[in-house]
Amino acid sequence: MSATYETPGMRFMYPENWSVVEEDATGQPQTATVAHESGAFWSLALYDAGAVPVDLAAEALAALRSEYPDLEAEVSTQGPAGADLDVVGYDVQFYVQQLVAAGRVRAFRHAGKTALVLCQAEDRQFDQLAPVFDAMTVSYARFAEG
């Protein structure tokens, strides 16, 4: 089953067995993060349409690199299946303690906003959770279209 997160300007569906951590529903950017008990998470930050997706993705990558110097990144324009989004970003891998973490950094303009999506999970779980991450991104895009 799924639940719906909704604040003015941001709405998406997420698995009901995940928890929502609302970071800033009224600021710039407006942000929300959904986390699984395993430590996996999906985070959405909404900026004004003037924000440049490639710049947001690069800034997010730089922040990750400052925290994880051994981070490996590959440029990616792969968006979620089921949504027609012009996506820029990175696929990343890095070590957290003794584990390998995998993640995605994606940015795109949609429905008058620029969105930055970050998702991360333990490497061995990432492929299993990728469809869940994609479904949350697609649900945001569909709700944003009205």
C-alpha positions in Angstrom: 0.0 0.0 0.0 1.0 3.6 -0.4 0.6 6.8 1.5 0.6 10.4 0.2 2.8 13.2 1.4 1.2 16.6 0.7 2.1 20.1 1.6 1.3 23.3 -0.5 3.4 22.9 -3.6 4.7 19.4 -3.0 2.8 16.1 -3.3 4.0 12.5 -3.9 3.2 9.0 -3.0 5.5 6.7 -1.0 5.4 3.2 0.5 3.4 3.3 3.8 6.1 1.3 5.6 8.6 4.1 4.9 8.7 7.2 7.2 8.7 10.9 6.1 11.1 13.4 7.5 9.9 16.9 6.6 12.9 19.1 6.5 11.5 22.4 5.3 8.0 22.6 3.8 7.9 26.4 3.4 11.5 27.4 2.6 13.6 27.7 -0.5 14.1 25.0 -1.4 11.1 23.1 -0.1 12.3 19.7 0.9 11.0 16.3 2.1 12.8 13.0 2.7 11.3 9.5 2.8 13.4 6.9 4.6 13.2 3.1 4.9 14.3 1.3 8.1 17.3 -0.1 6.2 18.7 3.4 5.9 17.7 3.8 2.2 16.2 7.2 1.4 14.6 9.3 -1.3 14.7 13.1 -1.0 13.0 15.8 -3.1 14.0 19.4 -3.1 12.0 21.9 -5.1 13.5 25.2 -6.3 12.1 28.1 -8.4 12.1 27.4 -12.1 15.1 29.7 -12.5 17.4 27.2 -10.8 19.6 25.4 -13.4 19.3 21.6 -13.2 22.9 20.9 -14.2 24.1 23.3 -11.6 22.0 21.8 -8.8 23.2 18.3 -9.7 26.8 19.4 -9.7 26.4 21.2 -6.3 24.8 18.0 -4.8 27.7 15.9 -6.2 30.2 18.3 -4.8 28.6 18.1 -1.4 28.6 14.3 -1.5 32.3 14.3 -2.5 33.2 16.6 0.4 31.6 14.0 2.7 32.8 10.9 0.9 36.2 11.6 -0.8 36.3 8.1 -2.3 33.0 8.7 -4.2 32.8 7.4 -7.7 30.4 9.2 -10.1 29.1 8.7 -13.6 27.1 11.2 -15.5 23.5 10.0 -16.2 20.5 11.4 -18.0 18.3 8.4 -17.2 15.0 9.4 -15.8 12.4 7.2 -14.2 10.3 5.1 -16.5 6.8 6.4 -16.8 7.6 10.1 -16.8 8.8 12.3 -19.7 11.4 14.3 -17.8 14.6 15.9 -19.2 16.9 14.7 -16.4 20.6 15.5 -15.7 22.6 14.0 -12.9 24.9 11.3 -11.6 25.0 7.7 -10.5 27.2 7.4 -7.4 28.9 4.8 -5.3 30.9 5.3 -2.1 31.8 3.7 1.2 29.9 4.3 4.4 31.7 2.6 7.3 32.2 -1.0 5.9 29.4 -0.9 3.4 29.2 0.3 -0.3 26.4 2.8 -0.8 24.8 3.4 -4.2 22.8 6.5 -5.1 21.4 8.8 -7.8 21.5 12.5 -8.1 18.9 13.8 -10.5 17.7 17.3 -11.4 15.0 18.4 -13.8 12.5 21.2 -14.6 8.9 20.3 -14.3 5.6 22.1 -13.8 7.2 25.5 -13.0 9.8 24.2 -10.6 13.3 22.8 -10.7 13.5 19.5 -8.8 16.5 17.8 -7.2 16.0 14.2 -6.3 18.6 12.3 -4.3 18.2 8.6 -3.5 20.6 6.2 -1.7 20.7 2.7 -0.5 23.2 0.0 0.3 24.6 -1.2 -2.9 23.2 -4.7 -2.7 19.7 -3.3 -2.1 19.8 -0.5 -4.7 18.6 -2.5 -7.7 15.7 -3.8 -5.6 14.7 -0.3 -4.4 15.3 1.6 -7.7 11.7 1.0 -8.9 10.4 2.4 -5.6 12.6 5.5 -5.9 11.4 5.9 -9.5 7.7 5.5 -8.5 8.1 8.3 -6.0 9.6 10.5 -8.6 6.9 9.7 -11.1 4.2 10.3 -8.5 5.6 13.8 -7.8 5.7 14.6 -11.6 2.2 13.4 -12.1 0.8 15.3 -9.1 2.7 18.4 -10.2 1.1 18.4 -13.6 -2.2 18.8 -11.9 
